[in-house]
Amino acid sequence: MRAQDSRTRTEPGHVVVIGGGIAGLAAAHRLLDEGARVTVLEAADRLGGKLLPGEIAGARVDLGAESMLARRPEAVALAREAGLADRLQPPSTATASIWTRDALRPMPKGHVMGVPGTAAALSGLLTEEGLRRIERDAELPRTEFGDDVAVGEYVAARLGREVVDRLVEPLLGGVYAGDAYRISMRSAVPQLFEAARRHDSLTEAVRGIQEKTAAGRRTGPVFMGIEGGVGRLPLAVADSLRARGADIRTGTPVTGLRRVTDAAAGTDAGWRVGTADGALHAPAVVLAVPAPAAARLLRAEAPAAAAELAAVEYASMALITLAYRRAEADLPEGSGFLVPPVDGRTIKAATFASRKWGWIDAGNPDLLVVRTSVGRYGETEVLKRDDADLVDVSRHDLREAVGVTAAPVATRVTRWDDGLPQYPVGHHARVARVREHVGKLPGLAVCGAAYDGVGIPACIAGAYAAVDQLRGDRAAVDELTANPVQSLHGGAGE
């Protein structure tokens, strides 16, 4: 890390990006395209945020997010621009299961984020009583829900709690580590929200989405990975940024953010960005950090925005990666399984990484790599256990679910404390208020997972919109605020 001259200076075309996660790196990428001089400041000693490459027993794996939505263009396009085009790979299998009612049951098709178009779509997953409850939807009067509603609350009112508890909850929980009865339908499943506003029946609304999806069906995979892990993406982007002249500094927390005026002219002169090594001056700043850090930095200049961001809640979770000798363990076909909280298990999901990603299987033929996750919003006791205990509970649940009794040859526990922002009812309105307050300050924009979606394409789209905003174009910001990016595809439950 280079020491900075404590003297401050303002240079035209200079933009400071605070945050070296995928949103900050994407913003820097777009800024360089537009001819800016860019400095990226990251508090941690590494770049990438929740994208973290690693290894276990010699196998390259992701220790954070492991795939990206390919039905949105931003993430795949950025990977190609960063030189990873020949490493993009779809999952080897798209089949998955739900571990519920003491059995692995095939993931249903014919649903939108767990919400079926017909009761028959969930046959085999729900009880007969649960299926009959879905069929009552067509007879119920319209459910009014105003400007927003919790996904679980609305779906349970229309189709019964069993649909939510057995399918919607684990699907949404896998994305947000949240509670379906709190998560905003408008922010988390905007396609379903808009369809539900147009129809009296929820199943009719889902069938309408499915018909539209079928009419405009695109070919190609829904999700995409990167050989060696999605965690390679931020590293490749950073290499590209450096090659194009960007100044990237890790281990450099920002201690203050203040507007500066030209005393003589009485005009705005940009921003002073304080660090332990001195201060930088720049006409513009992109703030691409989690909500609590953004709240702290905005407190002096945008107290109303800071107060909104300070109220954003986060969920913590842990990922447990286990490597088994292939000769000693066997796994079912498919990419893994989700676990409904209602079943009372400890793990909330398991990914059969060696089955899901071809490069792991091809490069490590003697290993089977499995990844489990624990922790949801409000569920903190399990995360107080030490790493050995988390490995033990993962092994217990894997034994119960798929019969793996062998001892792993290696394990890794990766903790993501306060890793996933929560999108409760009213989240879209909070984001709009934050951007309204921030928009009053020239040369400042915000982006990241706390705003328009937690997935990689959403973070990149938000970063590009933030850069547009700096040059006076708010169209993309306004569109994202009104229509967040879904973190899972909203199609027909492929």
Secondary structure, 3 states (H helix, E strand, C coil): CCCCCCCCCCCCCEEEEECCCHHHHHHHHHHHHCCCEEEEECCCCCCCCCCCEEEECCEEEECCCCCEECCCCHHHHHHHHCCCHHHEECCCCCCCEEEECCEEEECCCCEECCEECCHHHHECCECHHHHHHHHHHHHCCCCCCCCCCEHHHHHHHHHCHHHHHHHHHHHHHHHHCCCCCCEEHHHHCHHHHHHHHHCCCHHHHHHHHHHHHHHCCCCCCCEEEECCCCCHHHHHHHHHHHHCCCEEECCCCEEEEEEEEECCCCEEEEEEEEECCEEEEECEEEECCCHHHHHHHHCCCCHHHHHHHHCCCEEEEEEEEEEEEHHHCCCCCCCEEECCHHHCCCCCEEEEHHHHCHHHHHHCCCEEEEEEEECECCECCHHHCCHHHHHHHHHHHHHHHHCCCCCCCEEEEEEEEEEEECCECCHHHHHHHHHHHHCCCCCEEECCCCCCCCCHHHHHHHHHHHHHHHCCCCHHHHHHHHCCCCCCCCCCCC
